[in-house]
Amino acid sequence: MVKLYALSTCPHCKKAKQFLDDKKVDYQVVDVDLAKGREQKEALEEVERLTGRKSFPVIVINEIVVQGYKPEEIEGALDSET
């Protein structure tokens, strides 16, 4: 299971989405800035719980958390998934 927490206007988040798309990864995306009310609050709390701060993108691959757009780390986490 791959989950991406992103902001719709964030260039690094767009790169992360493109990277996952290029790798044909099945993932769930949460555009936190487009979420409303409770959903947005919960997403922000989850990002802060995972990383200790509110910065994006955050990619969760199984138990591995990659903060920021770091292709090598994302690739490594994806490799460990299989």
Secondary structure, DSSP 8 states (H G I E B T S, - for coil): -EEEEE-TT-HHHHHHHHHHHHTT--EEEEEGGG--HHHHHHHHHHHHHHHSS--S-EEEETTEEEES--HHHHHHHHHHH-
